[in-house]
């Protein structure tokens, strides 16, 4: 009975011991394992069994890309202007063994290395270049830091200058310059707008003059066309009258009477002298005598 109890206790101890030394490594992690204080292996994703009392997990390392946001650093430019720059670093651990044993407190080392590198690069640039050359500074810093951290098992993926803060008086001068530049652009835009407005007004007046000229031209054309139509109608009427007269075959007396009517119409005009052919003169006298005779023969009222 005692033997069974001891056996059960031993089995429980073995299960507990195995459970405590069963190691599960998750995705994007790596465990640095030591054997009696010396480096033994790097465990990747999966289940691992640690030897009790001999092995231990020295460091758990994340293989994800990480971000380090460093506080602003005072940096002096080539033209002796002190500016404050804060840097953002994107890095990734590529070798857990080197990261564990390469350098003590690797993030502190990276921060100091970043500040030193930034001072060296900015010290070769003037203030204007520092403000307008962020991409160049980022690329130089990434290259230098990546090379320096390679022995530590760290890869620098990207470096960004988050803020560049010049002294207060320089900021005020820059703001005044930006305001003046903005006002200048607004004045140019306003002048351009006025110019375009005048151009549009001139174009409108030109088009109005063209339209008025076209309208006057059309009116004259219509008036001339109407006059031509009237003349044509008169000529057609005269031609029709002559044609009808011709078809009636008038005698000499009718022709002479028609001639007399024509001369009567002419006499109603503004001519001061009218020459009447002799043939018509006799016919005119005959007509006057007939008119006088008819007047005297009218019956008198009783």
Legacy VTK file of the C-alpha trace (Angstrom):
# vtk DataFile Version 3.0
C-alpha trace
ASCII
DATASET POLYDATA
POINTS 302 float
0.000 0.000 0.000
2.815 2.384 0.899
4.557 1.492 -2.350
1.497 2.520 -4.349
1.278 5.841 -2.576
4.954 6.558 -3.262
4.510 5.589 -6.914
1.537 7.910 -7.272
3.468 10.766 -5.681
6.386 10.175 -8.028
4.061 10.152 -11.050
2.480 13.412 -9.919
5.909 14.992 -9.465
6.959 13.855 -12.951
3.799 15.284 -14.519
4.223 18.581 -12.684
7.898 18.729 -13.624
7.141 18.038 -17.275
4.361 20.624 -17.284
6.640 23.264 -15.802
9.376 22.514 -18.350
7.133 22.320 -21.399
7.817 25.478 -23.450
5.535 26.762 -26.234
7.044 29.334 -28.590
4.422 31.492 -30.320
4.425 32.956 -33.815
6.886 35.858 -34.357
8.865 34.870 -31.239
12.201 33.240 -30.554
13.590 31.951 -27.241
17.306 32.066 -26.442
18.076 28.953 -24.318
21.154 28.465 -22.126
22.539 25.202 -20.852
24.312 25.634 -17.488
24.835 29.353 -18.241
26.186 28.884 -21.773
24.327 29.479 -24.993
22.578 26.293 -26.104
20.081 27.074 -28.902
17.433 29.409 -30.302
13.992 27.842 -30.177
11.544 28.773 -32.913
7.779 28.348 -33.162
6.473 25.097 -31.609
6.589 22.944 -28.427
9.913 22.385 -26.683
10.892 20.464 -23.531
13.417 22.079 -21.248
15.726 19.908 -19.178
14.988 20.710 -15.523
17.747 22.377 -13.502
20.116 22.383 -16.514
18.468 24.583 -19.102
16.730 27.935 -18.883
15.212 30.486 -21.278
17.670 33.378 -21.143
15.657 35.811 -23.324
12.354 35.938 -25.167
12.760 37.904 -28.374
10.024 39.395 -30.569
10.718 39.107 -34.294
8.083 41.706 -35.260
9.015 45.114 -36.625
9.174 47.546 -33.725
9.144 51.310 -33.320
11.444 53.395 -31.150
10.419 57.033 -30.638
13.369 58.969 -29.226
12.963 62.355 -27.454
14.169 65.577 -29.155
17.923 66.004 -29.404
19.726 69.383 -29.598
21.774 69.560 -32.807
23.988 72.377 -34.127
23.944 73.134 -37.854
26.877 74.226 -39.989
25.852 77.895 -39.614
25.783 77.547 -35.786
22.014 77.348 -35.272
20.816 75.011 -32.527
17.739 73.027 -33.510
15.752 70.309 -31.780
15.112 67.063 -33.715
13.158 64.044 -32.546
13.628 60.782 -34.422
11.463 57.728 -35.035
13.204 54.405 -35.701
11.670 51.277 -37.265
13.745 48.189 -36.573
13.524 44.404 -36.486
15.540 41.713 -34.668
16.983 39.304 -37.200
19.393 37.320 -35.004
18.154 36.585 -31.462
21.568 35.233 -30.338
23.430 38.401 -31.351
20.648 40.532 -29.872
20.980 38.660 -26.543
24.769 38.649 -26.350
25.936 41.392 -28.753
25.422 44.501 -26.631
24.156 45.363 -23.174
20.836 47.266 -23.250
20.596 47.431 -27.050
17.879 50.110 -27.186
19.928 52.524 -25.098
22.865 51.844 -27.392
20.712 52.521 -30.473
19.398 55.781 -29.000
22.903 57.064 -28.296
24.096 55.939 -31.719
21.141 57.728 -33.356
21.889 61.003 -31.543
25.589 60.842 -32.496
24.835 60.067 -36.134
22.255 62.864 -36.315
24.733 65.410 -34.936
27.359 64.374 -37.481
24.987 64.653 -40.444
23.304 67.932 -39.398
26.682 69.453 -38.558
27.557 69.320 -42.261
24.355 71.111 -43.337
23.118 74.671 -42.958
19.705 75.429 -41.471
17.924 75.774 -44.818
19.386 72.485 -46.035
18.402 70.759 -42.804
14.797 71.899 -43.185
14.509 70.895 -46.845
16.614 67.704 -46.974
14.697 65.308 -44.743
14.733 62.455 -47.235
18.501 62.703 -47.672
19.067 62.816 -43.895
16.724 59.842 -43.356
18.525 57.763 -45.981
21.987 58.544 -44.573
20.943 57.751 -41.022
19.304 54.466 -42.010
22.415 53.348 -43.870
24.794 54.259 -41.015
22.606 52.813 -38.240
21.887 49.595 -40.141
25.582 48.954 -40.605
26.377 49.785 -36.978
23.620 47.574 -35.509
24.245 44.572 -37.743
26.629 42.974 -35.168
23.808 43.271 -32.615
21.395 41.228 -34.719
19.221 44.292 -35.442
18.119 45.543 -38.861
17.125 49.196 -39.242
14.270 49.330 -41.749
13.489 53.033 -41.717
14.465 56.275 -39.979
12.192 59.321 -39.920
12.822 62.833 -38.612
9.483 63.531 -36.976
10.024 67.189 -36.052
12.697 69.795 -36.748
12.278 72.749 -34.404
14.511 75.821 -34.981
14.850 78.557 -32.308
11.796 80.726 -31.540
13.112 83.854 -33.288
13.842 81.887 -36.446
10.377 80.336 -36.332
8.856 83.837 -36.079
10.936 85.049 -39.036
9.907 82.008 -41.073
6.240 82.602 -40.239
6.521 86.255 -41.329
8.175 85.178 -44.550
5.469 82.582 -45.207
2.770 85.191 -44.512
4.398 87.662 -46.919
4.705 84.952 -49.557
1.045 84.016 -49.089
-0.029 87.670 -49.411
2.097 88.022 -52.549
0.454 84.981 -54.090
-3.001 86.292 -53.187
-2.153 89.638 -54.820
-0.962 87.842 -57.959
-4.137 85.771 -58.052
-6.279 88.868 -57.557
-4.454 90.738 -60.330
-4.796 87.730 -62.590
-8.512 87.604 -61.825
-8.937 91.299 -62.661
-7.011 90.790 -65.885
-9.220 87.890 -66.894
-12.314 89.913 -66.003
-11.207 92.806 -68.241
-10.428 90.381 -71.050
-13.888 88.855 -70.738
-15.544 92.304 -70.739
-13.561 93.331 -73.844
-14.488 90.108 -75.574
-18.137 90.674 -74.675
-18.069 94.212 -76.097
-16.369 92.958 -79.258
-18.951 90.240 -79.722
-21.746 92.778 -79.091
-20.350 95.107 -81.787
-20.055 92.211 -84.195
-23.628 91.165 -83.504
-24.929 94.732 -83.984
-23.026 95.044 -87.262
-24.408 91.708 -88.404
-27.938 92.835 -87.468
-27.562 96.120 -89.404
-26.211 94.221 -92.383
-29.132 91.790 -92.289
-31.620 94.724 -92.033
-30.107 96.437 -95.088
-30.155 93.189 -97.006
-33.824 92.632 -96.117
-34.710 96.251 -97.067
-32.897 95.946 -100.392
-34.612 92.625 -101.035
-38.028 94.189 -100.249
-37.355 97.103 -102.626
-36.263 94.678 -105.319
-39.452 92.678 -104.810
-41.577 95.866 -105.036
-39.864 96.956 -108.253
-40.334 93.470 -109.651
-44.067 93.550 -108.787
-44.485 96.971 -110.461
-42.674 95.777 -113.539
-44.755 92.612 -113.619
-47.982 94.704 -113.318
-46.899 97.011 -116.125
-45.974 94.041 -118.266
-49.385 92.464 -117.549
-51.182 95.720 -118.452
-49.282 96.014 -121.707
-49.978 92.387 -122.469
-53.736 92.868 -121.864
-53.735 96.060 -123.918
-51.935 94.296 -126.685
-54.372 91.423 -126.611
-57.332 93.902 -126.918
-55.838 95.292 -130.180
-56.591 98.990 -129.491
-57.131 101.490 -132.342
-55.234 104.718 -132.758
-57.732 106.720 -130.733
-57.312 104.491 -127.663
-53.545 104.674 -127.919
-53.703 108.451 -128.127
-55.986 108.563 -125.042
-53.540 106.374 -123.139
-50.765 108.700 -124.157
-52.807 111.628 -122.923
-53.272 109.910 -119.531
-49.550 109.365 -119.334
-48.854 113.009 -119.978
-51.471 113.985 -117.416
-49.603 111.934 -114.844
-46.388 113.593 -115.890
-47.990 117.028 -115.552
-48.868 116.275 -111.949
-45.147 115.955 -111.207
-42.557 118.655 -110.546
-41.621 119.285 -114.210
-42.030 122.937 -115.259
-42.061 122.316 -118.985
-43.827 119.513 -120.878
-43.546 119.075 -124.675
-46.674 117.412 -126.094
-46.579 115.807 -129.522
-48.883 117.354 -132.173
-50.999 114.225 -132.539
-51.952 114.364 -128.882
-52.552 118.133 -128.921
-55.497 117.727 -131.323
-56.911 114.892 -129.311
-56.609 116.954 -126.137
-58.526 119.844 -127.701
-61.236 117.492 -128.863
-61.608 116.080 -125.400
-61.865 119.587 -123.875
-64.616 120.614 -126.339
-66.601 117.469 -125.624
-66.384 118.133 -121.882
-67.588 121.763 -122.330
-70.510 120.664 -124.482
-71.616 118.052 -121.981
-71.519 120.670 -119.194
-73.876 123.110 -121.033
-76.369 120.460 -121.918
-77.039 119.343 -118.353
-80.808 119.838 -117.505
-81.772 122.732 -115.268
-84.016 122.222 -112.297
-87.443 123.994 -112.388
LINES 1 303
302 0 1 2 3 4 5 6 7 8 9 10 11 12 13 14 15 16 17 18 19 20 21 22 23 24 25 26 27 28 29 30 31 32 33 34 35 36 37 38 39 40 41 42 43 44 45 46 47 48 49 50 51 52 53 54 55 56 57 58 59 60 61 62 63 64 65 66 67 68 69 70 71 72 73 74 75 76 77 78 79 80 81 82 83 84 85 86 87 88 89 90 91 92 93 94 95 96 97 98 99 100 101 102 103 104 105 106 107 108 109 110 111 112 113 114 115 116 117 118 119 120 121 122 123 124 125 126 127 128 129 130 131 132 133 134 135 136 137 138 139 140 141 142 143 144 145 146 147 148 149 150 151 152 153 154 155 156 157 158 159 160 161 162 163 164 165 166 167 168 169 170 171 172 173 174 175 176 177 178 179 180 181 182 183 184 185 186 187 188 189 190 191 192 193 194 195 196 197 198 199 200 201 202 203 204 205 206 207 208 209 210 211 212 213 214 215 216 217 218 219 220 221 222 223 224 225 226 227 228 229 230 231 232 233 234 235 236 237 238 239 240 241 242 243 244 245 246 247 248 249 250 251 252 253 254 255 256 257 258 259 260 261 262 263 264 265 266 267 268 269 270 271 272 273 274 275 276 277 278 279 280 281 282 283 284 285 286 287 288 289 290 291 292 293 294 295 296 297 298 299 300 301
